[in-house]
């Protein structure tokens, strides 16, 4: 089984990161959090300190099935090596997902050109070339998935489960969460 890597940096949105990790693990998918800072301890936007599973330099991206960016901060856009990996990964047709402010990273890399996408209100201007779908919680276009924001994280994460584990797995996890 390949791994899903979810990136963490100072100021990340805790709901988007932790709920996504939780839901993917409930689906029995192999998900690892990756620190983009100089420590495995990463402080979220609401002062919740989280221990990442791995440091960025420890990650073997050839073992990845999907790369995920939570939102909460524009700092994700400052990590050049992560952006190189995202670009290479997406250009191979592999799955990339971003929620809230983070679709701006994909927009800046040209990955949203001509694609349907959504983001947190106010970040639309960073989705270069995207066909904005701001009335949708989650938008999937090819290998790119974008989500709107914190309150829609369960929809976002369940969509990722369906992409990686199928509708039956998604429905089982949703039922366990009491989500329709």
C-alpha positions as a Markdown table, in Angstrom:
| # | Residue | x | y | z |
|---|---|---|---|---|
| 1 | Unk | 0.0 | 0.0 | 0.0 |
| 2 | Unk | 1.3 | 3.4 | -0.9 |
| 3 | Unk | 1.2 | 6.3 | 1.5 |
| 4 | Unk | -0.7 | 9.6 | 1.6 |
| 5 | Unk | 1.5 | 12.4 | 2.8 |
| 6 | Unk | -0.2 | 15.5 | 4.5 |
| 7 | Unk | 2.1 | 18.5 | 5.0 |
| 8 | Unk | 2.2 | 20.6 | 8.2 |
| 9 | Unk | 3.8 | 24.0 | 8.7 |
| 10 | Unk | 3.5 | 26.7 | 11.3 |
| 11 | Unk | 0.0 | 28.0 | 11.3 |
| 12 | Unk | -1.7 | 25.1 | 9.6 |
| 13 | Unk | -5.5 | 24.7 | 10.1 |
| 14 | Unk | -5.8 | 22.0 | 12.7 |
| 15 | Unk | -9.4 | 20.9 | 11.7 |
| 16 | Unk | -8.3 | 20.4 | 8.1 |
| 17 | Unk | -5.2 | 18.5 | 8.9 |
| 18 | Unk | -6.2 | 16.4 | 11.8 |
| 19 | Unk | -9.7 | 15.5 | 10.7 |
| 20 | Unk | -8.4 | 14.5 | 7.3 |
| 21 | Unk | -5.7 | 12.3 | 8.9 |
| 22 | Unk | -8.3 | 10.8 | 11.2 |
| 23 | Unk | -10.8 | 10.0 | 8.5 |
| 24 | Unk | -8.1 | 8.6 | 6.2 |
| 25 | Unk | -6.9 | 6.4 | 9.0 |
| 26 | Unk | -10.5 | 5.3 | 9.8 |
| 27 | Unk | -10.6 | 4.1 | 6.2 |
| 28 | Unk | -7.4 | 2.1 | 6.9 |
| 29 | Unk | -5.3 | 4.1 | 4.5 |
| 30 | Unk | -1.7 | 4.7 | 5.2 |
| 31 | Unk | -1.4 | 8.4 | 5.9 |
| 32 | Unk | 1.7 | 10.2 | 7.4 |
| 33 | Unk | 2.0 | 13.8 | 8.5 |
| 34 | Unk | 5.1 | 15.6 | 7.2 |
| 35 | Unk | 6.7 | 18.6 | 9.0 |
| 36 | Unk | 7.9 | 21.4 | 6.7 |
| 37 | Unk | 9.5 | 23.1 | 9.7 |
| 38 | Unk | 12.8 | 22.4 | 11.5 |
| 39 | Unk | 11.1 | 20.3 | 14.1 |
| 40 | Unk | 8.6 | 17.4 | 14.2 |
| 41 | Unk | 6.6 | 19.6 | 16.6 |
| 42 | Unk | 4.4 | 22.0 | 14.5 |
| 43 | Unk | 2.2 | 24.7 | 16.0 |
| 44 | Unk | -1.2 | 25.1 | 14.3 |
| 45 | Unk | -3.1 | 28.3 | 13.7 |
| 46 | Unk | -5.1 | 27.9 | 17.0 |
| 47 | Unk | -2.0 | 27.1 | 19.1 |
| 48 | Unk | -2.4 | 23.3 | 19.1 |
| 49 | Unk | 1.0 | 21.7 | 18.9 |
| 50 | Unk | 1.1 | 18.6 | 16.8 |
| 51 | Unk | 3.9 | 16.0 | 16.4 |
| 52 | Unk | 4.4 | 15.2 | 12.8 |
| 53 | Unk | 5.2 | 11.6 | 11.8 |
| 54 | Unk | 8.1 | 12.6 | 9.5 |
| 55 | Unk | 10.4 | 15.5 | 8.6 |
| 56 | Unk | 10.3 | 16.5 | 4.9 |
| 57 | Unk | 13.8 | 15.3 | 4.2 |
| 58 | Unk | 12.8 | 11.8 | 5.5 |
| 59 | Unk | 10.0 | 11.3 | 2.9 |
| 60 | Unk | 10.4 | 8.9 | 0.0 |
| 61 | Unk | 7.9 | 10.5 | -2.5 |
| 62 | Unk | 8.1 | 7.5 | -4.8 |
| 63 | Unk | 6.1 | 5.7 | -2.1 |
| 64 | Unk | 3.3 | 8.3 | -2.3 |
| 65 | Unk | -0.2 | 7.8 | -3.6 |
| 66 | Unk | -1.5 | 11.3 | -2.8 |
| 67 | Unk | -0.1 | 14.6 | -1.4 |
| 68 | Unk | -2.4 | 16.7 | 0.7 |
| 69 | Unk | -2.2 | 20.4 | 1.8 |
| 70 | Unk | -4.4 | 21.6 | 4.7 |
| 71 | Unk | -5.0 | 25.4 | 4.8 |
| 72 | Unk | -4.8 | 28.0 | 7.5 |
| 73 | Unk | -1.7 | 29.8 | 6.4 |
| 74 | Unk | 0.1 | 31.0 | 3.3 |
| 75 | Unk | 3.4 | 29.6 | 4.7 |
| 76 | Unk | 2.9 | 26.4 | 2.6 |
| 77 | Unk | 3.7 | 28.6 | -0.4 |
| 78 | Unk | 7.1 | 29.4 | 1.0 |
| 79 | Unk | 8.5 | 25.8 | 1.0 |
| 80 | Unk | 10.2 | 25.5 | -2.4 |
| 81 | Unk | 11.2 | 21.9 | -2.1 |
| 82 | Unk | 7.6 | 20.8 | -1.3 |
| 83 | Unk | 6.4 | 22.9 | -4.2 |
| 84 | Unk | 8.9 | 21.1 | -6.5 |
| 85 | Unk | 7.6 | 17.7 | -5.2 |
| 86 | Unk | 4.0 | 18.7 | -5.7 |
| 87 | Unk | 4.6 | 19.9 | -9.3 |
| 88 | Unk | 6.6 | 16.8 | -10.2 |
| 89 | Unk | 3.9 | 14.6 | -8.5 |
| 90 | Unk | 1.0 | 16.2 | -10.2 |
| 91 | Unk | 2.7 | 16.3 | -13.6 |
| 92 | Unk | 3.0 | 12.5 | -13.4 |
| 93 | Unk | -0.8 | 12.4 | -13.1 |
| 94 | Unk | -0.7 | 11.5 | -9.4 |
| 95 | Unk | -3.3 | 12.8 | -7.0 |
| 96 | Unk | -2.9 | 16.1 | -5.2 |
| 97 | Unk | -5.4 | 17.7 | -2.8 |
| 98 | Unk | -5.5 | 21.1 | -1.1 |
| 99 | Unk | -8.1 | 22.8 | 1.0 |
| 100 | Unk | -8.9 | 26.3 | 2.2 |
| 101 | Unk | -6.0 | 28.7 | 1.4 |
| 102 | Unk | -3.7 | 26.0 | 0.1 |
| 103 | Unk | -5.2 | 25.8 | -3.4 |
| 104 | Unk | -3.2 | 29.0 | -3.9 |
| 105 | Unk | 0.0 | 26.9 | -3.9 |
| 106 | Unk | -1.4 | 24.7 | -6.8 |
| 107 | Unk | -2.6 | 27.9 | -8.6 |
| 108 | Unk | 0.9 | 29.4 | -8.3 |
| 109 | Unk | 2.4 | 26.2 | -9.8 |
| 110 | Unk | 0.1 | 26.4 | -12.8 |
| 111 | Unk | -1.6 | 23.1 | -11.7 |
| 112 | Unk | -5.1 | 24.7 | -11.8 |
| 113 | Unk | -4.9 | 26.1 | -15.4 |
| 114 | Unk | -8.1 | 25.2 | -17.1 |
| 115 | Unk | -9.3 | 23.1 | -14.1 |
| 116 | Unk | -12.3 | 23.4 | -11.9 |
| 117 | Unk | -11.3 | 24.4 | -8.4 |
| 118 | Unk | -12.5 | 25.9 | -5.1 |
| 119 | Unk | -10.9 | 27.6 | -2.1 |
| 120 | Unk | -11.5 | 29.7 | 1.0 |
| 121 | Unk | -13.3 | 33.0 | 0.2 |
| 122 | Unk | -10.8 | 35.7 | -0.6 |
| 123 | Unk | -8.1 | 33.3 | -2.1 |
| 124 | Unk | -9.8 | 33.1 | -5.5 |
| 125 | Unk | -7.3 | 35.5 | -7.0 |
| 126 | Unk | -4.5 | 33.1 | -6.4 |
| 127 | Unk | -6.1 | 30.2 | -8.4 |
| 128 | Unk | -4.4 | 31.2 | -11.6 |
| 129 | Unk | -6.3 | 29.9 | -14.7 |
| 130 | Unk | -8.8 | 28.0 | -12.7 |
| 131 | Unk | -12.5 | 27.7 | -13.4 |
| 132 | Unk | -13.8 | 28.8 | -10.0 |
| 133 | Unk | -16.5 | 26.6 | -8.4 |
| 134 | Unk | -16.9 | 28.6 | -5.1 |
| 135 | Unk | -20.3 | 27.2 | -4.4 |
| 136 | Unk | -19.0 | 23.7 | -4.0 |
| 137 | Unk | -17.5 | 22.2 | -0.9 |
| 138 | Unk | -15.1 | 19.9 | -2.8 |
| 139 | Unk | -14.1 | 20.0 | -6.4 |
| 140 | Unk | -12.3 | 17.1 | -8.2 |
| 141 | Unk | -10.9 | 17.7 | -11.7 |
| 142 | Unk | -8.6 | 15.0 | -12.9 |
| 143 | Unk | -5.9 | 14.3 | -10.4 |
| 144 | Unk | -6.5 | 17.6 | -8.5 |
| 145 | Unk | -8.9 | 17.9 | -5.5 |
| 146 | Unk | -9.6 | 21.2 | -3.9 |
| 147 | Unk | -11.8 | 22.0 | -0.8 |
| 148 | Unk | -13.4 | 25.1 | 0.5 |
| 149 | Unk | -12.5 | 25.4 | 4.2 |
| 150 | Unk | -12.6 | 24.1 | 7.8 |
| 151 | Unk | -16.3 | 23.4 | 8.1 |
| 152 | Unk | -16.2 | 21.3 | 5.0 |
| 153 | Unk | -13.3 | 19.2 | 6.0 |
| 154 | Unk | -15.3 | 16.0 | 6.5 |
| 155 | Unk | -16.7 | 16.3 | 3.0 |
| 156 | Unk | -13.1 | 16.8 | 1.7 |
| 157 | Unk | -11.7 | 13.9 | 3.6 |
| 158 | Unk | -14.5 | 11.5 | 2.7 |
| 159 | Unk | -14.0 | 12.5 | -1.0 |
| 160 | Unk | -10.3 | 11.5 | -0.6 |
| 161 | Unk | -11.4 | 8.2 | 0.9 |
| 162 | Unk | -13.7 | 7.5 | -2.0 |
| 163 | Unk | -10.9 | 8.3 | -4.5 |
| 164 | Unk | -8.4 | 6.0 | -2.8 |
| 165 | Unk | -10.6 | 3.3 | -1.3 |
| 166 | Unk | -13.9 | 3.3 | -3.2 |
| 167 | Unk | -17.5 | 4.4 | -2.5 |
| 168 | Unk | -18.2 | 1.4 | -0.2 |
| 169 | Unk | -15.2 | 2.4 | 2.0 |
| 170 | Unk | -16.3 | 6.0 | 2.0 |
| 171 | Unk | -19.9 | 5.1 | 2.9 |
| 172 | Unk | -18.7 | 2.8 | 5.8 |
| 173 | Unk | -16.5 | 5.6 | 7.2 |
| 174 | Unk | -19.3 | 8.1 | 6.8 |
| 175 | Unk | -21.7 | 5.9 | 8.6 |
| 176 | Unk | -19.3 | 5.5 | 11.5 |
| 177 | Unk | -19.1 | 9.2 | 11.7 |
| 178 | Unk | -22.9 | 9.6 | 11.5 |
| 179 | Unk | -22.5 | 11.6 | 8.3 |
| 180 | Unk | -24.8 | 11.1 | 5.3 |
